[in-house]
Amino acid sequence: MNQVGRKNPAGVLTGVRRVFARRTLAQREAIAGYLLLLPFLGGLAVFRFYGFFYNVWLSFMDAGAFGAPKFTGLDNYRKLISDSQVWLSLGNTLKFAAIAVPGVVVVSLLLAVLMQYRFRGESVFRAIVFLPAVCLPTALILVFAWMFQTQYGVVNAAIQAIGGDPVSWLGSSAGVTTVVSLLVIYLSFSVPTIILYAGMQDISPDLYEAATLDGAGPINRFFTITLPLLSPSLFFVIITTAIGTLKLFDVVYVLVPPIDQSVSLNYAFTLVYYYFYVGFVTIGGRGYAAAISLFLLLIIMVVSGILLRMQRRLVHYGEDG
């Protein structure tokens, strides 16, 4: 048995070599490429495709923490339509997206323009711009939570120093919206800034020189040359930031702890947070949580579809003339 066990691997390797020997160089390279992709494709099939279709199946079930799921048809979706917490979470999610997405675009565009200029301390400025992308998000969220703390936060200390009253930043709707939106903008602007800066490098300097000779000032050149030719990069930043904000979870989870379902948590509840709460905190909500996640997928598809429709009118590609 030991001798047979030792000969089998050699026989298999010999067979593989014969198969490869009969192939052309292009065929051997293609086979090798597919073999190298197999681990990735296996992980994609198990953790993406299987997970998605299992989630769809689970949304039609009454699935608790114990026992086999029971088929309930569309009950989870009927419950979703009548659940006020779902619509509260959707409203908060869209509100954060409506503030954070334009904020990220404006901040990243401004910083990308500033990165075009050469000045003393330029390398330090670029390092500061990219800092949020390399820092731990949880650490930055905790820093913001300390800064906006009602009793000993530095923001309220500054307000009191100029004669104002302290603000309950995490105890009111406006306060939570302000802090969450600022935090999302700060965590999200670094990579879009690099993308927009790279897009600006592809714009020919000859266009700016010609516009300058025609008497166009810096602002005129920005709106007539930079923005139109940068629109593909801007569109990519907008759609990726919008999708990321609609999936907002970590900021709310760390910033507003779920203590006794406080009022502050209702101000910050997002759809992903509500999915987490129903699916992993409560008992017996896995099926309903799956329905909530598919509802979020529908929202993301609708928003993406609207943005893609707008692309035809707002995005300018140089080759289109």
Buried (B, 14 or more C-beta within 10 A) or exposed (E): EEEEEEEEEEEEEEEEEEEEEEEEEEEBEEBEEEEEEEEEEEEEEEEEEEEEEEBBBBBBBBBBEEEEBEEBEEBBBEBBEEBEBBEBBBEBBBBBBEBBBEBBBEBBBEBBBBBEEEEEEEEEBBEEBBEBBEEEBEEBBEEBBEBBBBEEBEBBEEBEEEEEEBBBBBBBBEBBBBBBBBBBBBBBBBBBBBBBBEBBEEBEEEBBEEBEEEEBEEEEBBEEBBEBBBBBBBBBBBBBBBBBBBBBBBBBBBBBEBEEEBEBBBBBBBBBBBBBBBBEEEEEBBBBBBBBBBBBBEBBEEBBEEBEEEBEEEBBEEEEE
